[in-house]
Amino acid sequence: MALASFFSQTGSTGVPYVVSEIHALLERLGLRHGVSVSTMWVFFSGCGLAELLLSFLVCTPLERFWPLTTWPKRHSIAADVAYALFVRTVLFPLIAFFEYDWLRHTLDGFLSAHGAPVPTLSWLLPWPPLAFLLSFAILDFADYWRHRLSHRYGWWYGIHSLHHAEDQMTFWSDDRSHILEDAITYVWLIAVGLCIGVPSMQFPFLILGFRFLGSITHANTRVSYGRVGERIVISPQFHRTHHALKAAGRRSSNYGTALPWWDMLFGTARFHDSTVETGDAGAEPALVSGSWGEQQAAGFRRMIRLGRRGRGLLAGKSGS
């Protein structure tokens, strides 16, 4: 009952409800300056950091006690950690809430002013928790195709290859991404969220769900979900197959983010692969172990190089 109440309150009236609750908390704390943009920024930054902490608490034991592989010398993860913090405290609040909320209200206002129905999934699934789960599945389906297309076009793989260049994949690798690709991903998911009527206060938590599951799927662990479990949610080994050294730059397999269903449906699923080595043989050293700025610059350079070759990746070449 409490769960249903939460989801219903984070529906179309979600923003006023949460704002009023935060305002009441500030009142009790003696902070009467009211709710401002900074308050909401702190709230969502806190949610992002809480998700990152949860990922750390779950994945660290998996990698420590049940590792899939070990390395004689570990690369520095400073760039990945720094970018993870940047994403959670800056990009996530800015785009997943503030930008989405503005677009949500702008679109709904425009449709209402012209007598058009406002998109919503409540007509299909009136119980809010089920509508939330359906939204998650739809966004995951959309992200499957975004990810698959990023391997199809050379320029796109150029920036995506920053993620694939990691040859010591751990749960921190989920946050190893090019800022331009993050922008594309957010635009992609925001567009879908707007079309299906995801409420403003639900969209950020859907994104956090993807982030949490993404951290687990990138973990360096031999823990298995079993034959049934890995067909319900993506396992670390399933996603490691996608990161295989032999698959970099090609029309690969296992493109799903959280659910393997789309790979199974469209024939791109590969189960029971014994992949251990990850990386991209065509990636320059800066993509593999450079600083954050060096990685971003190298991603732009590779985007330009592979973009000039058109759709050469379809021929199965990783490029350089």
C-alpha positions as CSV (number, residue, x, y, z in Angstrom):
1,M,0.0,0.0,0.0
2,A,2.8,2.4,0.9
3,L,4.6,1.5,-2.4
4,A,1.5,2.4,-4.4
5,S,1.1,5.6,-2.5
6,F,4.7,6.6,-3.3
7,F,4.3,5.9,-7.0
8,S,1.0,7.7,-7.2
9,Q,2.5,10.7,-5.4
10,T,5.4,10.8,-7.9
11,G,2.9,10.9,-10.8
12,S,1.5,14.0,-12.4
13,T,1.6,15.8,-9.0
14,G,5.0,14.4,-8.0
15,V,7.0,17.6,-8.1
16,P,4.6,19.6,-5.8
17,Y,4.4,16.7,-3.4
18,V,8.1,16.2,-3.1
19,V,8.7,20.0,-2.9
20,S,6.1,20.3,-0.1
21,E,7.7,17.4,1.8
22,I,11.2,19.0,1.5
23,H,9.7,22.3,2.5
24,A,8.2,20.8,5.6
25,L,11.5,19.2,6.5
26,L,13.3,22.5,6.2
27,E,10.7,24.1,8.4
28,R,11.3,21.5,11.1
29,L,15.1,22.1,10.8
30,G,14.5,25.8,11.2
31,L,15.6,26.6,7.6
32,R,12.7,28.9,6.5
33,H,14.3,30.1,3.2
34,G,12.0,27.8,1.4
35,V,12.6,25.4,-1.4
36,S,14.8,26.6,-4.2
37,V,16.5,25.2,-7.2
38,S,19.5,24.5,-5.1
39,T,17.4,22.5,-2.7
40,M,16.2,20.2,-5.5
41,W,19.7,20.0,-6.9
42,V,21.0,18.8,-3.5
43,F,18.1,16.3,-3.3
44,F,18.8,14.7,-6.6
45,S,22.6,14.9,-6.2
46,G,22.1,13.1,-2.9
47,C,20.0,10.4,-4.7
48,G,22.7,10.0,-7.3
49,L,25.4,9.7,-4.7
50,A,23.2,7.2,-2.7
51,E,22.9,5.0,-5.8
52,L,26.7,5.2,-6.4
53,L,27.3,4.2,-2.8
54,L,24.8,1.3,-3.1
55,S,26.6,0.1,-6.2
56,F,29.9,0.3,-4.4
57,L,28.5,-1.7,-1.4
58,V,27.1,-4.4,-3.7
59,C,29.8,-4.7,-6.3
60,T,32.9,-4.4,-4.2
61,P,32.3,-7.7,-2.3
62,L,31.4,-9.4,-5.6
63,E,34.7,-8.4,-7.2
64,R,36.8,-9.0,-4.0
65,F,35.5,-12.5,-3.1
66,W,34.3,-13.9,-6.4
67,P,36.4,-12.2,-9.1
68,L,36.4,-13.5,-12.7
69,T,39.9,-12.5,-13.3
70,T,42.8,-10.6,-11.7
71,W,45.5,-8.3,-13.2
72,P,49.2,-8.1,-12.2
73,K,49.0,-4.3,-12.4
74,R,45.8,-2.3,-12.1
75,H,45.1,0.8,-14.2
76,S,44.2,3.9,-12.3
77,I,40.4,4.2,-11.9
78,A,40.7,7.9,-11.0
79,A,39.2,9.1,-14.2
80,D,36.2,6.7,-14.0
81,V,35.5,7.6,-10.4
82,A,35.8,11.4,-11.1
83,Y,33.4,11.1,-14.0
84,A,31.0,9.0,-11.9
85,L,30.9,11.7,-9.3
86,F,30.4,14.4,-12.0
87,V,27.5,12.4,-13.6
88,R,25.7,11.9,-10.3
89,T,26.1,15.4,-9.0
90,V,25.9,17.5,-12.2
91,L,24.6,15.7,-15.2
92,F,22.0,13.6,-13.5
93,P,20.2,16.4,-11.6
94,L,20.5,18.9,-14.5
95,I,19.2,16.6,-17.2
96,A,17.2,13.8,-15.6
97,F,15.2,16.2,-13.4
98,F,15.5,19.9,-14.3
99,E,15.6,19.5,-18.1
100,Y,13.1,16.7,-18.2
101,D,10.7,18.4,-15.8
102,W,10.7,21.6,-17.9
103,L,10.1,19.6,-21.1
104,R,7.4,17.5,-19.5
105,H,5.5,20.6,-18.3
106,T,6.0,22.4,-21.6
107,L,4.8,19.5,-23.7
108,D,1.8,18.8,-21.4
109,G,0.9,22.5,-21.4
110,F,1.1,22.7,-25.2
111,L,-1.1,19.5,-25.7
112,S,-3.7,20.7,-23.1
113,A,-3.9,24.1,-24.7
114,H,-4.7,22.5,-28.1
115,G,-7.2,20.0,-26.7
116,A,-4.9,17.0,-27.3
117,P,-4.6,14.2,-24.7
118,V,-1.5,14.2,-22.5
119,P,0.5,10.9,-22.9
120,T,0.3,8.5,-20.0
121,L,0.5,4.8,-19.3
122,S,-2.1,4.9,-16.5
123,W,-4.9,4.0,-18.9
124,L,-3.1,0.8,-19.7
125,L,-1.9,0.0,-16.2
126,P,-3.8,2.0,-13.6
127,W,-1.7,0.6,-10.7
128,P,1.3,3.1,-10.5
129,P,4.0,0.5,-9.6
130,L,3.2,-1.5,-12.7
131,A,3.2,1.6,-14.8
132,F,6.6,2.4,-13.4
133,L,7.9,-1.1,-14.3
134,L,6.4,-0.8,-17.8
135,S,8.1,2.5,-18.3
136,F,11.4,0.9,-17.3
137,A,10.9,-1.9,-19.8
138,I,10.1,0.6,-22.6
139,L,13.1,2.8,-21.9
140,D,15.3,-0.3,-21.8
141,F,13.9,-1.3,-25.2
142,A,14.7,2.1,-26.5
143,D,18.2,2.0,-25.1
144,Y,18.8,-1.4,-26.7
145,W,18.4,0.2,-30.1
146,R,20.4,3.3,-29.2
147,H,23.3,1.0,-28.1
148,R,22.9,-1.2,-31.2
149,L,23.0,1.8,-33.5
150,S,26.2,3.1,-31.7
151,H,27.9,0.0,-33.0
152,R,26.5,0.4,-36.5
153,Y,27.8,3.8,-37.4
154,G,31.5,4.7,-37.4
155,W,31.3,8.2,-36.0
156,W,29.1,7.0,-33.2
157,Y,31.3,4.0,-32.3
158,G,34.2,6.5,-32.3
159,I,32.9,8.1,-29.1
160,H,31.4,4.8,-27.8
161,S,34.8,3.1,-28.1
162,L,35.9,5.1,-25.0
163,H,33.6,2.7,-23.1
164,H,34.8,-0.3,-24.9
165,A,38.5,0.5,-24.6
166,E,38.5,-0.6,-21.0
167,D,40.7,-3.8,-20.8
168,Q,40.3,-4.1,-17.0
169,M,36.5,-4.0,-16.7
170,T,35.0,-3.4,-13.3
171,F,31.8,-2.0,-12.0
172,W,33.4,1.5,-12.3
173,S,33.6,0.9,-16.0
174,D,29.8,1.6,-16.3
175,D,30.6,5.3,-15.8
176,R,33.4,5.2,-18.4
177,S,31.8,7.2,-21.1
178,H,32.2,10.1,-23.5
179,I,30.3,13.2,-22.5
180,L,28.9,13.5,-26.1
181,E,27.6,10.0,-25.9
182,D,26.0,10.7,-22.5
183,A,24.3,13.7,-24.1
184,I,23.0,11.5,-26.9
185,T,21.8,8.9,-24.4
186,Y,19.9,11.5,-22.3
187,V,18.2,13.1,-25.4
188,W,17.2,9.6,-26.6
189,L,15.7,8.5,-23.3
190,I,14.1,11.9,-22.6
191,A,12.3,11.8,-26.0
192,V,10.9,8.3,-25.2
193,G,10.0,9.3,-21.7
194,L,8.1,12.3,-23.0
195,C,6.2,10.2,-25.6
196,I,5.0,7.6,-23.1
197,G,4.2,10.1,-20.4
198,V,6.7,9.3,-17.7
199,P,6.1,11.8,-14.8
200,S,8.9,14.2,-13.9
201,M,9.5,12.6,-10.5
202,Q,9.7,9.1,-11.9
203,F,12.1,9.7,-14.7
204,P,15.2,10.4,-12.5
205,F,14.6,7.2,-10.5
206,L,14.2,5.2,-13.7
207,I,17.6,6.5,-14.7
208,L,19.1,5.6,-11.3
209,G,17.7,2.0,-11.8
210,F,19.6,1.7,-15.1
211,R,22.8,3.1,-13.4
212,F,22.6,0.6,-10.5
213,L,22.0,-2.4,-12.7
214,G,24.7,-1.2,-15.2
215,S,27.2,-1.1,-12.4
216,I,26.5,-4.8,-11.5
217,T,26.6,-5.9,-15.2
218,H,30.1,-4.4,-15.5
219,A,31.4,-6.0,-12.3
220,N,34.4,-8.3,-12.6
221,T,32.8,-11.3,-11.0
222,R,32.1,-14.9,-11.8
223,V,28.8,-14.9,-9.9
224,S,26.1,-16.4,-12.1
225,Y,22.4,-15.8,-12.2
226,G,21.7,-19.3,-13.4
227,R,19.9,-20.4,-16.6
228,V,16.6,-18.8,-15.6
229,G,17.9,-15.7,-13.9
230,E,20.2,-14.5,-16.7
231,R,17.2,-14.6,-19.0
232,I,15.3,-12.3,-16.7
233,V,17.9,-9.6,-16.0
234,I,21.3,-9.1,-17.6
235,S,24.2,-10.8,-15.8
236,P,27.8,-9.7,-15.6
237,Q,29.0,-12.5,-17.9
238,F,26.2,-11.7,-20.4
239,H,27.4,-8.1,-20.7
240,R,31.1,-9.1,-20.6
241,T,30.5,-11.0,-23.8
242,H,29.5,-7.7,-25.4
243,H,32.8,-6.1,-24.2
244,A,34.9,-9.0,-25.5
245,L,38.1,-8.0,-27.2
246,K,37.1,-10.0,-30.3
247,A,33.8,-8.1,-30.6
248,A,35.0,-4.5,-30.4
249,G,33.9,-2.3,-33.3
250,R,31.8,-5.0,-34.9
251,R,28.1,-5.7,-35.0
252,S,28.4,-7.4,-31.6
253,S,25.9,-9.1,-29.4
254,N,24.2,-8.6,-26.0
255,Y,23.3,-4.9,-26.5
256,G,20.8,-4.8,-23.7
257,T,21.2,-2.5,-20.7
258,A,19.1,-4.2,-18.0
259,L,16.9,-6.8,-19.6
260,P,18.1,-9.5,-22.0
261,W,14.7,-9.8,-23.6
262,W,15.4,-7.6,-26.6
263,D,18.6,-9.4,-27.5
264,M,16.6,-12.7,-27.3
265,L,13.8,-11.2,-29.4
266,F,16.0,-9.8,-32.1
267,G,18.6,-12.6,-32.3
268,T,21.6,-10.8,-30.8
269,A,21.7,-12.7,-27.5
270,R,24.7,-14.9,-26.7
271,F,24.6,-16.9,-23.5
272,H,27.2,-19.1,-21.9
273,D,30.2,-17.3,-23.5
274,S,33.4,-17.7,-21.6
275,T,34.7,-14.2,-22.4
276,V,37.4,-12.9,-20.0
277,E,39.4,-10.4,-22.0
278,T,37.8,-7.1,-22.7
279,G,38.9,-4.0,-24.6
280,D,39.3,-2.6,-28.1
281,A,42.5,-3.5,-30.0
282,G,42.1,-0.4,-32.2
283,A,41.9,2.1,-29.4
284,E,44.8,4.4,-28.8
285,P,46.5,4.4,-25.4
286,A,44.8,7.6,-24.3
287,L,41.4,5.9,-24.6
288,V,42.6,3.0,-22.4
289,S,44.4,4.6,-19.6
290,G,44.6,8.4,-20.2
291,S,43.3,11.1,-17.9
292,W,39.6,12.1,-18.2
293,G,40.5,15.0,-20.6
294,E,42.8,12.8,-22.7
295,Q,40.1,10.1,-23.0
296,Q,37.5,12.7,-24.1
297,A,39.9,14.2,-26.7
298,A,40.8,10.8,-28.0
299,G,37.2,9.9,-28.4
300,F,36.6,13.0,-30.5
301,R,39.6,12.1,-32.7
302,R,38.4,8.6,-33.2
303,M,34.9,9.8,-34.0
304,I,36.2,11.9,-36.8
305,R,38.5,9.1,-38.1
306,L,35.8,6.5,-38.2
307,G,33.2,9.0,-39.4
308,R,35.2,9.6,-42.5
309,R,35.1,5.8,-43.2
310,G,31.3,5.9,-43.2
311,R,29.7,2.6,-42.1
312,G,32.8,0.6,-42.4
313,L,32.0,-1.1,-39.1
314,L,29.4,-3.1,-40.8
315,A,32.2,-4.9,-42.6
316,G,33.4,-6.1,-39.2
317,K,36.4,-3.8,-38.9
318,S,37.2,-2.1,-35.6
319,G,39.1,0.8,-37.1
320,S,41.9,2.7,-35.4
